[in-house]
Amino acid sequence: MTISRLSLKALAITVAVAAIAGAALLLARPQPVDSAVLGADWECTQTAFVLTTCAPRATPAVETSRKDLIRPTRG
């Protein structure tokens, strides 16, 4: 009987630890934050309500057509 009780206790502890870890992961997801001080050119995220990081917002690359790149030849 002691082996059975020990196994159930270990299973219960494992399930509780997994639930706490899952809740911590949900709270630790980066959330977008508005930063009026930095302006619209910056993108900030806050992780676990504690750590805030900001980076310049990526600007999309301008696409050019191949015709613009080809130089006209004489003759």
PyMOL commands that set and color helices and strands:
alter all, ss='L'
color gray80, all
select helices_A, chain A and resi 2-27+66-69
alter helices_A, ss='H'
color red, helices_A
select strands_A, chain A and resi 30-33+42-47+51-56
alter strands_A, ss='S'
color yellow, strands_A
deselect
rebuild
show_as cartoon
